[in-house]
Amino acid sequence: MGVLLRSPIFMAGLLLVGFWVVVGIFADDCVVRPNCWVGGATSLQSTPWLARYSPYEQFRGQIRKPPSMEHWLGTDSRGRDIWARLAHGARPILTLAPLAVLLALIVGGTLGLIAGYYGGLVDEVVMRILDGMIAFPQILIYLVIIAALGASAVNVVLAITIAGAPGIARLVRSLALDIKTRDYIAAAETRGDPPWYIMFVEILPNARGPIIVDAMLRVGYAVFAIGTLGFLGLGLPPPSPDWGSIVQVGRTAIQAGHPWEALFGSLAIAMLVVGLNLIADGLSEELQRYR
């Protein structure tokens, strides 16, 4: 870990991601000031120190205002504070993206281990099914699932999990095919260890490096996917402060000379995705160092 902290690439990514993590955690925290918004309720004693307004509060006469001391990133077409919507939108995207990737890792990793360890007919059946799923564009899988089940946080996670699991399975399978030829796997089989033990205790821990790097990249892809679905109106249901929907609503104001809503929404997504990719690059460099 100490070597990673000396990596400029890793640290740059950590700062970008850490910024939004802090924003997402503390957007609702308050200090003593009037007119507070906390979890959907107002108070006369305090106000959030990081996002001073509710993401849903509409200011009459403040529609599409440019950035100012009162509204740091300006207001949108309904008079809502853009920074407040971005700050409160950080928490769901930082929760849903890692959750979707974690579930995809569980499903895809298990299928990849089974296919790689057993080989033969099991490998052929599992991989042909997954190859058929990979043949479809991921965005099409997202659209079909959410169109069938409806737009919600749960369905967004489900769509990203189903679309991401086949790619993870292919990676884990290739790693398992290599690792199962090692002497310690033969020793485990000689001892009579059950297959599940060999797969999850002997093979999986020794494949963790490339899997972790791939997972970090996939979290970035998931953030972009959530933003894309929000832009298409298939993400979190309104009026949730979804980053993709913020860009979509702001898109119509660009030609009218009010670009900040689409600009800052796009920058938020870009910052988080670039940060996650830089962290993955730093981890990859560290793995290459020890090979």
N, C-alpha and C positions, 0 to 999 in steps of 0.2 A: 504493500500500500504506500510505503514511503517513496518508492520509485515512481509510482503513478502521480503522487503529489508534486513531483519535480518535473513532470511532463507538461510542457506548455499547452499541448493540444488537449490533453485530458483536463487540465485546469480551466482552460477557456470554455470547454463544454460544460464543466461543472458549475462555472459561474453563470452561464446562460440558463441552464436548467434550474440551478439553485435559486436564481432570481424569481422564477415563476413559482417554484415550490414555496418560497417564503410568502409571495403575494397570495397564493392560493390558501395557505394556512392562516395568514393573519388578516385577510380582507375583512373579516367580521369583527376583529378585535377592536376594542374601544379605549379611548382616553376620555377624561371628563370634559365634555363640551356639549352644547345643546343640539337637539334634533338628531338623535342617533338612529341608525338602521342596524339591527342585529337579528339575523335569522327570520326576517319577515315582520318584525315588530318595531315600533318606534318608541323612543324613550326621551325624556326631557333632561336626563342627567349626563349622557355621554354620546360620543360620535366615533365612528371608526377612524383610526389615525391613518390607515392605508388607503381606504376607499371611503370618501366622506359621504357618499350618497348611496341610496338604494339603487340596484341595477334596474329597477322597475319604475322608479320615480320619474315623472314627466314634469319638466319645467316649462310652463307656458311663457311664450315670448323668448324662449331660448332654443328654438329649433335650428339645427345645423349651424351652431355657433362655432367659430374657430377656437383653437386652444387658448386658454387664458388662465389666470391665477385661480379663478373660481372653478373652471372646468379644465383640468390639466390637458386633456386630449380633445377637448371640444364636446359637442353634443350631437346626437344623431337626428334623424328625420322626425322623431317623436319627442325631442327635447330631453332624452335620457343621457346621462353622463357616460361617455364612451369608456373612460378609465374604470369607472365602477363596474361596467359590464364586462370588460376584459378581466379585471381583478377577480370578480366573482365567477367568471367563466373558466378561470384557470383550474379551480378545484375539480370540477367534473371531468375535464379533459385529462388532467393528471391522475385521475382515479380510473377512468374508463379505459384509457390506452394501455397502461400496464396490466390491468385486470384481463383485458382481452388477450394480450400476448401471453400472460401466465396460463390462461386456460388453453390457448393454442399450443403452448409448450407441453402441457400435461397430455393433451390428446395426441398431438403430432409426435411428441417424444415417445410415448408408449407404443404407438403404431410403428414408428421407426425402429425401436428396439426389438419388437417382435419380429418384424420383417428381416432385419439385419442378423439377428441371432439365429433364428430358425432356418432362414433361407428356403431354397426349394420352392415347393408349391405355395407355402404360406407367403413367401416373399413376392412371388409372382401375382397372387391374388390381391394382396394388400396394395402393392405398388401400382398395379394396373388401374385399380379403382382411384387411387390418389392422382395418378397421371391424368385420368379423365377429368378430375376436378381442376387440376392445374391448367388444363387446356382452355378453360373458360377464363376470360378476364376477371380480375378480382372485383372491379367496379360492378360488373354484371351480377356477380354473386351477391354483393351488397344490395343492389337494387331489387333483385328477386326476393330475397329474404325479407327486407324491410317493407316492400310493397305487399307481401303476403301477410306479414305479422303486424305491421304498423310501426310508426316512428316512436321509439322510446329508447331510454338508455340501455335497458336489458337487451333489446333487439339489435342495437348497434354493436354491443359487445358480442352477441351471438354471431352476427354476420362476420365480424372481423375474426372471430375464433375459427369459424368454419372455413373462411377463405385462407387463413394463415396456416392452419394445421398441416396441409399437404406439403408445403415447402419445408416446414420444420421436420416432418417425417423423413423426407428425402435426405436432409442433412444428417439427422441422427442415424439413419440406416447406413449411410456411407461410413460414418465413424464407427458404428458397431461392426460392420464387415471387416474393418481393419483391426480393431481392438480384439475381436474374438479369436484372432490367430495368435495372440500373445501367449507366452508360457504360463502366466498366472491364471489365465482363463482355463487352460488345459488342467492345471493343478486343481482349480476349483471344481471342475467336472469330475476329476479323479476322486476328490474327497466326497463326491456325491451331493454337492450343493444343488438345491433346486434351481430351475431355470430363472424364476423371478428374482432370486437372490443374485445370481450371476449378472442378470441384466441391470438391476437397479443398484447393486452394491459394488460390483466389479467393473462393469462396462461404463455405466453412466457417469460416475465421478471422474473417470479418466477421459471423458469426452467433454467435460464441463467448459473448458476454455473456449473452443469455437462456438459452443451453444450459447454461452453468455454474451459473446460479441454479437452473434446473430440476433439474439433476443433484444439487445439494446438498439440495434438498427431497426428491428421490427416495431419497437415502441415508437420510434420516429415515424415509421410508415403508418402506424395506427393513429398517431396524432394527425397526420395529413389526411388519412381516410375519414376520421371524425369531422375534420374541417370541411372536407369535400361533401360529405353527406349533409352537413349543416347548410352548406352553400346551396345544395340541391333541394333543401326543404325536407330532408329525410333524416335529420339528426334529432337532437333533443327537441321536444315539442315546445312551441312558443308559450309564454314569453321568456323561456329560459335564456340566460346570457351565453348562447352558443357562439363560439368564435367564427365558425363557418357562416352562420346566419348573420352575424355582424357584418362580414364582408359582403354577403349577398345583398343585404339591405343598403349598405353604403355604396354599392356598385352603381346604383341608379343616380346617385348624387354627384358622381365624378364630373360628368359633362356640365353640371350646373355650377361647377367651381367649388365643390365641397368634398375634397378627396380624403379628408382625414379619417373618416370612419372605415372605409375600405382599406386605406393605407395602414392604419395602426392595427386593424384586425389581421391583415396579411403579415405584418411585421411580427406580431405575437406568435403566429403559427410558425413563421420562418425561424424565429429565435429559438423556439423550443425544438424544432426538428434539427436545426443545425447543431444545437447544443448536444442533443442525444447522439448525433452522428460523430461529433468530435469525441465524446466519451467513448464510443465504440472504437474509433480510430486509436485512441490512447490505449485502450485495453488490448487491441490487436497488436500494437507495437510492443507492448509488454510481453505478450505471449510469444511473439517472434524472437524476443531477446532470450527467452529461456528454452527455445527449441534447440 
